[in-house]
Amino acid sequence: MRQRCLLSVITTRRRVASVLAGVVALASGVSACSSGSSAGGANGRTLTISVSGDPLNLDTANCVPLVFCSVAYDSLIHISPSTGELQPGLATSWAWVDKEHRTFRLTLRQGAKFGDGTPLDGQAAAASLNSYLQAPGPFASLSYPLEKAEAAGSDKVDVQFAEPVSTHYALYLLAGQSGVGYVVGPKSAADRKLLLADTDGIGPYELDPTRTIKSVEYVYVPNRQYHNQDAIKYEKIVLKPVMNPQTRLNSIRSGEVDWALNIAPTDVSAVKQSGASIARGPLGSFASMALIKRANGPLADERVRQALAYATPRHDIATAIFGTDAVPTSSVVADGAEGYNAGDVNQYAYNPEKARQLLAEAGQANGLKIQVLDPSFFDPGSAVGQALKAAYAKVGVTLDLVPSDASPGVVAQQMGNYDAVIMTNGANGLSEVVFTMFRPKGLANPLGVPLDLQLTTLMHEAATAADPQQQEAKMRAVTARLDELVYTVPIASIPTLQAVSSKVANVSEKFWTIEMNPFSPVAAEAWRPAK
């Protein structure tokens, strides 16, 4: 089972970092007692990373890009980076307490301790989860429908959901991809300000504040309390926020760093020529045009929404803008994610004639005008917006593009003022799409338009199915209905490209997490210096 990526305000946590970095300064940010730089990638026992963003702070509820926290926190559930399988992490087993799939009981790993020596138990796990749900910042709400947690004995915790969810999604939510699955210590759960400039988790490494310089480099050292010392392969981890993609490219080519995040498709050959390799994350991001004003007006008509889907030349747009690695699709669920329905990939193959027919049936034969917010953060240079504008003009639809250089947070506040929004968000699985994007007041539904009744019925049936194979089949049926509704016009799934030095061993060619995770709790998966 493969799925990834919780959204940020309206994008992946990874991409939010590139906007927040350098814009939001921490009054109580990471301090430094040293101004010198650390050893670079040339030191085989140091893993040096060029990261495409600087974290707002180190609170697990705001930690973007995720690597700033994944290095120091194991999650309750572990996602195998190479297969996407959901496996034991700090929780070693799990089961539903009720048939409605609303109370999920986790049994916790024995012998796991926080950095200060405090043991992990049911109360500590519950305190961490509840604290996260109340944390300030934009990400806590993305854990819906996770509602609260309670200790169920010394080694167990009950996680409660506001509505039924599939076993897969319950596990995925607790796997750290949104931060909620990272368990923080009891002191930090009680006072999250302690996390602004330090780490407090159960992971292979921990921050060294004395050698960390905010916005310059973050230094992590081995956590001697960690229960699996065999998974610690490096003496030091150095994370360097580098916003400029050309600088990241140069740093991996020169050997200054061992791993450079988010390489442009046009730079792949340059990376390979330098002797470094490229790893691909198939569930990288997803380009679409979210249809916001669906309560009334033209976009309330399913035929109009489907007409826009048919009028979208997604193959041409994907190749021209996102490169040959991009996967054009008519479905909101990408290949490899929960609920993927292969039959929907070409459901809206480019067909302007069909688009004009549907528009006529909907009473829009004389054309219509749609006002579209086109944020530069998601659509640099308005490339997607301009391509859609040209394509839709051929079927009588006028796109009134409104460019915006606003941050994601401001864009989120503005979305409800427009008919549609150009977006590039995470390539999500079905549950994630419904719960974070399209539910009333979700990220792509700021006006609170109710979900389709048939869709919600199918979701409930799928979530509560006892047999895993039956559940997956029902999930595909939900995806089919969601694709019929066209709440957003899908364009393409775009893989994430990462560059890794030849000095690093045990790197998978593909990864199924938000970012590659070199710091796996499974020793056989953890990156290590090449011999």
N, C-alpha and C positions, 0 to 999 in steps of 0.2 A: 504494500500500500504506500503510495507516494503522494505527498502533498506538502505544500509549503506556504510560507509567507503570509503573516498577518499584515494588514495595511496599517499605515500611519494615519494621520488626519485624512489624507486622501491618496496615500501612496505607501510604498514599503518603507519600513523603518530605515533601511539602508539609504534610500534616496532622500529622506527627510534630513538626514545628517548633513548632506551637502548644502542644504539651505540654512539649517540652524547654525552650522559651524561658522564661526567668525562673526555671526550676527548677534547671537545671544551671549553676553558675558556673564560669568558667574560671580556674584558678589562674594560667595563663599567657595569659590572654585578651588581646583587642585593647586596647592602651593608647591613650592620647590625649595629645597635646601641646596640644590646644585644647579649650575647653569651650563655644565659641560655636556657634550653629547655622548651617547653610549656607543658601544662597539657596533659596527655595522654588520652586514651579512657575511663578511669574511670570516667571522668567528663562528666555527661550526657548532659551538654550544650555545650560541645566541640566535634566536629566530627574530629577524627584523622585518617589519611589515609596513608597507605604505598603504594607508587607509584613506578612502575617499570621503573623509569627513571627520569632524571633531565632535565628541559627545557634548550634549548640553550639560550633562553631569553624569556621574557614575551610578545614580539610582537605577535599579533594574527596570523601573517604570519609565525611564527616559533614555535608556542607554542605546544610542545609535551612533554609528553602526554597531551591530550586535557583538562584534568581535571584542569590543572593550569590556563586555561582561562575560561572554562565553569562555574567555580564557580563565576566569576566576570562579565560575559557577557551574556545577553540574545541575541538570534539571531533573524534575521528578521522573520524566519519561525521556528516554534517549532515542534520538533519530539516527539510524545508521546513515552516515553521509554518503556512502557509496550505493546503498540500495533503497533508502527511504523507509526501511522497516522501523516500526515503533517498538522499542525494546525496553527492558528494565533499566532504570537509571537510579535515582535516589528512592524510587518506589520499585519494589521487586515483584509485586503482583497486584492485581486489581480485579474488581468484580462489581457489577451493579447490585445495589441493595434492593432496588424495586424494579418492577416490570416496566414502569414508565420511563426508565432511563433518566432519572433526575437526581439520584444520589449514587455517587461513585466512590467506592471505598478502596483506598490505597494502603498496602502494607509497606512500611518503610524499611530501608536498608539498615541492618544492624551494624554498629561500629562506626557509622559516619559521624564526623564531628565538624563543627565550624572552626574557623581559624583560631578562636580563643579557647578551644577545647570543649565548648558546650556540645553535648550530644544531640543529634537529631532525634526528635520524638514527635508524637502526634500533635502536641500543643505547639511546638515550634513550627511545624509545617502549616498548621491552621493559621497561626499568627502571621506567617509570611504571606500566605494567600490573601487573607483578609486585609492586611496592610496594603498590599499591592492594589486591591480593588478600590481603596480609599485614597490612593496616592495622587498628588497633583500632577498635572501634565496631560498630554493628549492621548496617551496610549492605554490607560487603564480600562477605558470604556470598550476597547477592542476585544476584551475577554468575554464579552457577552456571548452566550447566556450563563457563564459562570457567575454564581450569585453569592456564595459564601462557603466557608469551610469550618468544620468542627472536629476536634480530636475524638477519636473513637477507640481510645485505649492508648497505652504507651507507645505502641508501634504502628498505629493506624490513624488515618485521617479520612473523614468523609467530605467529599467535594459535592456541593449541591448546585444544581442548574435551574434556571428560571423556567425552562421548557425542555422537552426531551431532545437529546442529541445522540448521534451515532457513537458507538464505542470508539471508532477511529477519530472522530473530532474531539471527543473528551480527552483522549490520549494526546492528540496533537496540541490542544490548548495548553496542556501541562508539560509540553516538551521544550519550553524555553524560547520558542520562536517569536513570542510577543513579550517575553520577559517574565510573565506570570509564573512560569514553571521553575524559574530560578529561585531557590529557597535562600532567603536572607536570615541572618542570625536574629535571635529574640530581641537583642538590644536595638538593632536597626529596624526591626519590624515595629517596635514601639516608638522609635524616633528616626524617621527616614532622613532627617538632615545629616545623620552620620554617614549616609551613603553618597553624599554629594561629592566628596573628595577622597573616598576610600572604598574598598570592597569588603564584604563580610559574608562570605559564602562557603560552600563546600565544593571546592574545585581544585584542580592540579596546581594552580598558581594564585598568587595574591599580589595586589598592587604594592609597590614600594614607594610611598609618597615622598620619601627623602630624595629620590632620584627622578621624580616625575615633574615635568614642566608643562603646565596647562597649555594646550594648543601646539606644543612643540614635540614632545614625546612622552609616552606613558610606559613606565618600566614595571614589569611583573617578575616575581621571583617564585621559586618552588614553595608550595604550601606544605610544611612538614607535618601538618595534622591530617593531610589527605589520606583517605583509606586505601588508595591504590597507587602506591609510590612507583610501580612499574610503568604507569601511564605518563610519568613526568620524564620527558626526553631532553629537555633543555635547561640550562642553568639560568637563562634569562630570556624574557620575551619583551621586545621593544616595539611599540606601536607608534607610528609617526603619521599624524593627520596631514594629508597632502591633497588639497582641493583641485589643483591643476592636473588634468589627465595626462598632459604631455610630460609633466615632471614625474608623475608616477611611472610612465613608460620609460623615461630616461633612467630612473632609479633601478628598475629591474634589469634593464639592458646593461647597465654599468656594473651590476653586481653589488650596488650599495644596499639593496634590500633583497630579501628572500621570497617575498610574496607581495604582489601589487594587485589591489582590488580594482574591479570594474574597468577592464581594458576595452577600448573601442574596437569594434569589428575590423576597422581599417588598419589597426595596429597589430593584428595577429601575426602577420608575416614577419614584422620587425622583431616581435618577441621571440619567435622561433629561430630567426637568424642569429640571435644573441646566445642561443643555447638553452634558453628557458622554455618551459612548456606551458600549454594553455589547458586549463580545466574549465569545463562548461557546466553551468547550472541550468538545466532545461526549464525549470520553473522560475525564471528570472523575473520578468515583468510582463505586463499585458496592456496593450494599447487599445483604447476604445473611445467611443463618444457616449457618455452617460446621458440618458434622456430624463430630465429632471421634472418638468411640468407635465406629469402624466395623469393628474386628477381631472383636468378638463382641457378643452382646446384640442387642436389637431393631434397632439401626441397622446391623448387619452385613447385614441383609436388604434387598436392593435395592428390594423392594416397599414396605417401610416408608418408605424414603427418598423414593420416588416419591409415596407417599401424602401425605407432608408437602408436597411440591411442589404437588400438586393441591389441597391444603387451604389454600393461600396466596392470599388475595385481593389480589394484587400491584397491580392497577390502583387499588384503593381506598387501599391503604397508600401507594403512590407519590404520588398526588395530595394526600392529606391531610397527609403528612409532608414530602415533598420538593418539592412544587409541580408546576405543569403542565409544566415543562420536563423533568421526570424521565421516563424511558422504561421502562415496565414490561417485563420480559422473563423468559422461562423458561430462557434460555441463560446460561452463565457467560461467554460471549464477546460483548462489546458490538458494536453496529454500527460499522463503521469500523476494527475491530481485526483482526489476523491471525487467520484461521480463522473469521471470522464466518459463521454458517450461518443464513440468514433463515428456513429451515424450522423452526427450533427455537424461535423467539421466543414462539410461543403453544403450545408442546408441552404445557405443564402449565397450560392455561387453567383458571381456578377451577372446580372440580368436586368439591364435598364428597362427593357420592354415590360417585364413582370412588375417592376417598380411603378411604371406609369399606369399599368392596369390597376394595381392596388390603390394607388392614389385616386384614380377615377372612381373606383368603387366606394372610396371613403368620402367622396364629394370634394376632392381636392384637385380635380382635373385642370383647373386654372392656375395651379401652383400655390405654394405657401412659403412663408418666410419664417425662419427659425433663428433666434438670437442665441449665439453660442459663445460661452466664456472660453477663451483659449490661453491658459496660463503658460508662460514661457518655461516655467519649471518642468512641466510635463511635455511641452511641445516647443522646444527651442526653435526660434525662427518661424514659428507658426507653420512648420512643414506639413504636419498632418492636417491642420485646419485648412490650409490652402488647397491641399489635394482633395479633401472632401468637398470643399466649396466648388471646385471645378467639376467634380464628378456629379454632384447633386444638381448643378445647374442644367445638366443634360436631361434631367427628368422633371424640371420645373420647380425645383426646391432651391430657394435662395438662403444661403447661410450668411447671417450678419455676424461676422467674427468680431469679438471684443477682446483684443489682446490684453494681457495682464502680466506685470512683473512682480506681483504680490507673492508673499511667502505662502506655503501650504496652509498655514493656520488662517490667514486672511482669505485665501481662496475658499476654504471650507465655509467661512461665514458668508461669502458672497454667492455661493452656488445656487441658492434658492431664488435668486433674482433673475435667473436665466432659464431658457428652455432646455439647454443642454450644455455639457462641459466636456472638452477634450481632456482625457486622462491617460496617464500611464501608471498603473498601480501594480500590485503583486499578481502573479499568475496563480490564482487561488483555487482551492478545491470547492466543491459545491456548498458545504455547510458554511464555509468562511464567506463565500460570495453572498449567500442569503443573509447571514447574521450580521456581517459587518458592512455590507454594501447596501442591500435592498430592503431590509426590514424598516418599518417606520422610524424615521430619524437616523437611519443608517447613513453611512458616508455619502452614498449616491442617492439618498432619498431624504434630503433635508426638509422637504415639505410634508413628510409623514404620510405619503400615499399608502393606503393599506395594501398588503400583499394579496395576490390572487388567491381565492379560496381553494381552488383545486391544488395550487402549489403548496399551500400550508398543509392541506390534508395529506398529500403525497409525502411531504417532509416528515410529518408525524409518523406515518406508516413505515417509512424507511428507517427513522431513528429508533423505533421500538421493535424492529424485526429481530427475532432471536437468532436466526441462522445467518452467519456472516455472508454467505453467498447470496442468500435471498436479500439481505440488506444492500449489498452492492448493486444487485439488479434493480432494486427499488430506487436507489440513488440515481442510477442512470435514467430512470423514468422521470425523476424530479428534474434532472438536467434537461431532458427533452422538453418538459413543460416550460422551464425557465427560458430556454432558447426560443420557444414559440412566442413568449411574451415580449421579447426584445426590450428589456428594461435599459439595456445599453447596447450600442452597435459594436460588436467585436471586430477587431482588425487583425491583430496578430499577437502571438506569444513570442517573447523576445528573451533568449537565453542570456544569462550573466556570464561574462568571460573573466577569468582570473589568471594571472601570470605567476608561475612558480619557478624558482631557481633550480638548477640541476643539483645544487648542494643540499636539497631537501629530498628525503626518501619517503615512500609510503603514501604518495599523493594519488588520489583517484582521478581518473580522466573526467568523470561526471560526478556531480554532487547534487543531493536532493534536499538540501537545507537552504535557508535564506542566504547564508554565506557558507563557504567551506568551513569545516570545524576541525582544525588541526589538533584540538585539545580534547579528544574523545576520552571518556572514562574507560573505554575498552583499550587496553594497551596495544593490541594488535592493529587498531585503527589509527592511533596517534601518529602524527608526523614525527620524523626523527632526522638527525643529520645523516646525509649520505656518507657511506664509507669511502 
